[in-house]
Every structure is written in structure tokens, then in C-alpha cells.
Amino acid sequence: PVIIVDRMVNVEDDSLFTAHVGADFYLEGQKATEWMTQEFADSESVNIIHIQGTIGSTAQLGRTQALLDALEENSNWNLLAQFDGDFTQAKTYEVISDYIISSEIRPEIDVVYCENDNEAFGAIEALEKYGYTCGEGGVRVISFDATKQALELCMAGKISLEVECNPMLGPLVKNVIDTLEAGGVPSKYQYVDETVFTPDTVTQEIIDSREY
């Protein structure tokens, strides 16, 4: 039996694998865009910079598609720019810095939608270097993963929304194996439980208890 863990593979015949265990990346993106819809419900316009993850990866595809779908549904949302951050801090710092420097007029940025924590770190670094404030009353940085370092920035208010990407997949994989060994048929797609964090909901106790 073939069990695919974390990222998905692109196959026409899904009988080639027994089960996929991972995260629902599109749902993660929906959680972020639903928060944006509520947060900017009374705004005439919302200017967004989108930092994509490694192009073609399962996480990038799901999180990007969720934002694109939400852009179609919210006529007051403006996509200022879309860059490939490659899931890295350095690349994101570079593309945002270049965007700000090359703009004739200082960009009015409401949201930076980063597809992982490393990109959020680079975005915050670049924004603050060029005089932007990150958080309430400034640029709202959205990130995915919810690692300890990112949750600390969220608790400090610099990351406005942190969407969890739970890497603790081992127990679900074990359940699939146990089901197969017992002669059962496991569910084809199995997703880990994930939540969202804001500066109001993150506590030091949550950070200290994280396993990643």
C-alpha cells in the first residue's frame, strides 16, 4: 500500500495510492480570507500584496486558490502585487523591498498575505525597514504554519492572523496502517485538525506547549 504524507502528488488514477494524510491547504486559505472579510467588512478598499510559496507545491496551490477565489467575491479587494517568495525569508524580504523602492508613490498596503511563517518574517523585516507599522492600525500580516517564533510575533501584534499548519501527521499515518493491518479500508483523504490564532488569542502557555 502507498500512503502519501504531507504534500499531494498529481495523478489521474487515484487508485495508485491508498491514502493521503496531510493538511487541507485550501481550507487553511479559506480561514484566512474569511478573517479578512470580517476584519475589513466596513472598508471601501483593501490593498493586498500576495507572497506565494514555492510554485506548484500543494501548500502554495491551496492557499493561493483560496485568496484568488476570495478576490473574486470581494469587489473592494485590490491585489497590488503577487510575488514568488519561495517559502523563504530572504526572497520575501527582497521582493517586498524591491516593490516599495521601485514604486513612484509610496504604496498604501493594508494586507500582506504570506503563505508561510518564513515569508512573514521577511515581509515584516522589509516593511519595518521602510517605515511601515505591522499590526493593528498598520499593515496586517497574515501567515501560515504557527510555529513558536511566529506565534510570538502574533502575540506581540506584528502578525495579525496566524493559520496553523499542523505537521503532527504521524498519529494519522499510524491509524491508516493499523486499519490496513486489521483488514479495514481507511479513508482516502485524512486531514489533521488545525486552528487560527490572533494577538487576542495567543498566550505564552500556548507557545510553550507547542511541539514545533
N, C-alpha and C positions, 0 to 999 in steps of 0.2 A: 504493500500500500504506500502511496505517495501522499505525504502530509506537507502542505505548503505553509510556512510560518512567516509572519510579518508581511512583506510585500507580495503582491499577487503576480502571477505570470499571465501573459497574453496568449491564450489558446482557444481555438474554435471548439474543440471537443473537451468539455469539462469532465468527461469520464476518465480522462488521463490522470486525474488526481482524486484522492479520497475525500480530503477535507482541506479547507483553508482556515487557518487560525490567525487572527490579526486584529487590526483596528478598522473601524468604519470611517475612513478618511473624509468621505463626503459628508457624513453626519457631523464630524468634527467641524467642518467648514460651515455647515448649517447653523451649528450652535453659535459660531462667531458672528455670522451675518444676522441671525435673529437678535443677538445682543445689540448689534449696530442699528438695526431697525428700531428697537426700543429706545436706545440711547439718543438717536438723532431724529426722533419722531417729529419734533417741532422745528427742525432746521430746514431752511429754504434750500440749502445746498450742502453737500458733504464731499469734500475733495480728498480723494484716496490715492495713495501710492501702494502698488501691489508688488511685493517681493516674492517671486516664485521660488520654490525649491528646485532641486535637480530635475531638469525637464525630462518627463517620461516616467519618473518614479511614481509608484502607486500613491504615495502621500501627496505629491505635487498635483497629480491629476484630480484627486478627490477634492482637495482644499481649493484648488483653482476653480474647478467647475462650480463649486458652491458659491464662490464670490461672483462669478460670471452670471449665474442664474439670478442672484440677488440684485445685481446691477440692472438686469432687465426688468425686475419687478419694482425697483425704486427709482423713479424718474429724477429725483433730486440728488442722486449719487453721481459724482463725476470721477471717472478714472483718469487721474492726471498722468500717470505713467505706470508701466509694467516692466519690471526688470527680472533677470535671472540672478538670484542670489546664491544659487548652488548649495543652499543649506549651510553657508559659511558666514562667519562674522566679517572676515576681511573683504570678501566680494560685496557684501551688502554695504559695508562702510564706503567702499569705493563707488558703487553705482549711485548711492544717495548723495554723496559728496559731489560727484560729477554733475548730477542733475541740478543741485542747488547752485553750484558755481556757474553752470552754463545758462541758467535762466536769466533773461534780461530783467525781469521783475521778480523780486523775492516771492517764491511760491507760497501760497496760502494752503497749508496742509492740515487736514483735520484727522486723518487716519493713515497709519502705515500698517498694512496687513502683511505680516511676516509669516512665512509658512513653517518656521521652527524657531526655537529659542536662540540659536546662534545668530540667525538673521536679525532677531530683535535686538541682541546685544550690539551688533554693528549699526543698526538703524539708530538706536539711542545715542551711541557714540558720535555718529555723524550729525544728527540733529542738534545735539547739545553743543557741538563744536561750532556750529553756525548760528547759534543764538536762539534755537527753539527750546521750548519747555515741553517735556514729555509728561503727560498725565492730565488730570482734571484742569480744564481751562487752557490746555495746550494741545499738542498732538497726541492722539490716543493710539498707542502702540498695541496691536493685537498679536499674540504669539501662540504657538502650538508646541506642546511637549509637557510643560510643567515640571521641569527639573528644579532641583533645590535653588540653584542660583537665580533662575527666572522667577521663582516664587518669592524670593527675597526682594527682587526688583518690583514685583507686583505688590507686595506688602508695603513697599516704600512709595508706591503710587506711580512709578515710571512706566510700568506695563499695566495697561488698563484692563486687559482681558487675557487670561491665560487658559487655553483649552488643553485639557490633559490628553496626552497620547501615552497610554499605559503599556509599557514594554514587558510587563509581567505575564508572558504568554505561556510559560512552562506548565502551569496547572491545567490550562485548557488542552494543551497538547497531550498531557498525561491522560486526561479524560477521554480523548479520542482513542488513544492506544488501548486504554482499559476496555472501552466499548468494543473495539475490534477484537480484542483477545477473548472477550466474553461472547463473541458471535453476533454482536449487535451491529447496527448501522448508524454511525454518528451523523450529526447534522452536517450538511455540506459546507456551510459557512458559519463560523463561530467567532463572535467579536467580544473583546474584553469590555468591561464596564469603565466608563470614563466620565469625568465631570468637568466643570469650568470653575475658574477662580477669578475674583476681582479683589481690589485692595480692601474692600469691606469684609471679605470672607476668608482671606488668608490669615492664618495665625502662626506664631512661632512653633506651636505644638504640631501643626500640620507639616511644617517644613522639617522639623526634627524627626518626624516619623517616616519621612519619605525614604524609599529604598533605592532611589535613583535621583 
